[in-house]
Amino acid sequence: MRTLVVGLRVSDLDRSRAFYQALGYTVVGTVPDTPFGSLTMLKLSEDPFVTVELAHDPARPITGTGGLNHLAIKTDDLRATIADLAAHGIDTDPAQPSAGPDEPLTATVRDPDGYLIELVQWPAGHADGLTEADFAAV
């Protein structure tokens, strides 16, 4: 089994699509008229599959984002990602992240509907994601 996609309800599809494209996502396709509304499928250039789905239904306003803690996205160069986002008018927190040599470099940003997104640059030699090894010393 494998996690396929995270679906996020969005209030303004054009605004959200522009935000996620600034993060590096591309639109793979759309599925109109589902029980969730219209769906826009997104993937990052290095991902082989869709990983984010934007669900838009004007008849179902978003009343909060409290059920989703955050979405984490790996980047190879966090400072370059922060600069790219700033060029699109998107600020990260912190704007100048720091970390120890064996720690991931991280920053956060909120999408137009308030979803928290963590940007992660792993230290040299770290796997592309969290593994059991990350918890061995805990």
N, C-alpha and C positions, 0 to 999 in steps of 0.2 A: 504494500500500500504506500501511497505517497500523497502529500498535500497537493492539491491541484491549483486552487485559486482562492484569493480572498476577495469577497464581494463587498464593496463599499457603496452605501446609498449616498447620492450626491444631490444637492439642491439646484445647481446650475451646471449642466453638462458641459457647455462650452468653456466655462471658467475652470472646471475641474480637469477637463481634457488638456487645456493649455498648461495648467500646473504640473500634471503628471508628465506631459511631454517635456517640460523644462527640466524635470528630474531625470529624463533619459528614456522614458517609456515611448513605445510606438503603438499606434492603433493597429491591431491585427484584423479586427472585424467587429460587426455589430449584430445584435439579435433584437429586432423590434418586437414590441407587443408581447412580452412575457408576463406572467403573474407578478414579477418584481418590477415591471416597467421596461424601458428600453435598456439594453445592456451593451456597453462598450468594452471590448476585450483588449487588454494591454499586456505588453511584454517588454522586458529590457533587451537590448541588442544581443547580449551574451546568453540570454536564456533561450532554451529551445522551445519553451511552451509559454502560453498565457499564464500570468501569475496574479494579475489584478483585474477585477471586473468592476466597472462603474455602473451602478444601477440608478436610473433616473426615472422618476414618476412624479410629475408635477402635482398629481392628486394626493400624494403621500408626503407631506412636508417632513423634513428632518427635525426631530425634537431634541436630539442630543447624540453625542458620540461616546457616551460613558461605557458602553458595553465592550468596546474594543480598546485594549490598553495601548498598543502601538503596533506599527508595521516597521520592520527593520529592513534596510536595503544596504547591501555591500557595495562599496566603491573602492577602486584601486588608488585613488588620489583624492582624499577628502577636501584638501584645500582648493584643488582645481574645481571640484564639484561645488563648493561654497561660492567660488568666484563666478561660475556659470549661473548658479541660482541668483546671485546678486545682480547679474546682468539682466535677469528677467524680473527684477524687483522683488525677489523672494529672500528674506533674511533667515539665517539659521541662528541657533543658540547653542553654544557660543559661536561668535563669528570667527574667533581665533582659538580653536580647540588645542589642548595639549594633553599628552599622556606619557607614561614611562615607556621605556624601550620594549617591554614585554606586554604592554597593555594596548587594547584597541583604541584608536583615535575615534571619537564620536561627536556628533552634533545632532540637534533635533530641529525639526521644522514642522509647522502645522499646515495641512492642506486647506483649501477654501472653506470646507465644512467643519474644520477643527480637529480632524484626525491627526494624531501625533505620529510622526515618521522619524525614526532614528536612522541616521546615516552612519555606517561603520566602515572604517579602514582597519583591517587586521594588521598586526605587526608582521614583519618579515618572517616567513617560514610557517605562519599559522594556516590551518586549513581554511577553505572558503566559507565555512560556517561553524557553528558550535558542535562540538563532539564530546564524547565521554571524557576525553583527556582534559577538557576545560574544567571538569568537576572533580577530577581525581584528588586534588589537594584540598578540596572543600570539606 
